[in-house]
Amino acid sequence: MPKKKQTPTKASEVQEVPTVNEDSSNFGNIQINLGVVETLVRLAAKEVEGVHSVVRSGLVDDVSSFITKKEPVRPIQVEEENNCYIITVRLNMLIGYELAKTAYEVQQVVCDSVYKMTNQRVAKIDVKIEDVKNKDESKHEISEEDVDLPTHNTD
């Protein structure tokens, strides 16, 4: 018969789990790429009722930023400052929902989700509402990944 796993009974027997910012004993450092945090933000925001979609940068935005030499506006921006995340998320909301209330709920859900997954605090979450849409409108907007540009044959 297999042995039962012993649970710690004293506070001195409980090991603390290292956070991302602490040195993780002799094993080395743990670093979470900001792109991973962006994915967590996207998934959490889409779970909130009243959110249609996270804005996607499209081919026009990318070409425009290339021509103007300006940094393209990203739909989700994550920065790290003083061991905290600073997040900006651009959303399309559904018509019929209170925008401010829904945005506040997005802030709460994103903050909880990011902290739960990374064990790192969120200092600030800015929600920028870019558009309102009907439920019927496609959630899949065209982006550069969706477009096959024709190639010109010079022969």
Rosetta blueprint (number, residue, H / E / L):
1 M L
2 P L
3 K L
4 K L
5 K L
6 Q L
7 T L
8 P L
9 T L
10 K L
11 A H
12 S H
13 E H
14 V L
15 Q L
16 E L
17 V L
18 P L
19 T L
20 V L
21 N L
22 E L
23 D L
24 S L
25 S H
26 N H
27 F H
28 G L
29 N L
30 I L
31 Q L
32 I L
33 N L
34 L H
35 G H
36 V H
37 V H
38 E H
39 T H
40 L H
41 V H
42 R H
43 L H
44 A H
45 A H
46 K H
47 E L
48 V L
49 E L
50 G L
51 V E
52 H E
53 S E
54 V E
55 V L
56 R L
57 S L
58 G L
59 L H
60 V H
61 D H
62 D H
63 V H
64 S H
65 S H
66 F H
67 I H
68 T H
69 K L
70 K L
71 E L
72 P L
73 V L
74 R L
75 P L
76 I E
77 Q E
78 V E
79 E E
80 E E
81 E E
82 N L
83 N L
84 C E
85 Y E
86 I E
87 I E
88 T E
89 V E
90 R E
91 L E
92 N E
93 M E
94 L E
95 I L
96 G L
97 Y L
98 E L
99 L H
100 A H
101 K H
102 T H
103 A H
104 Y H
105 E H
106 V H
107 Q H
108 Q H
109 V H
110 V H
111 C H
112 D H
113 S H
114 V H
115 Y H
116 K H
117 M H
118 T H
119 N L
120 Q L
121 R E
122 V E
123 A E
124 K E
125 I E
126 D E
127 V E
128 K E
129 I E
130 E E
131 D E
132 V E
133 K E
134 N L
135 K L
136 D L
137 E L
138 S L
139 K L
140 H L
141 E L
142 I L
143 S L
144 E H
145 E H
146 D H
147 V L
148 D L
149 L L
150 P L
151 T L
152 H L
153 N L
154 T L
155 D L
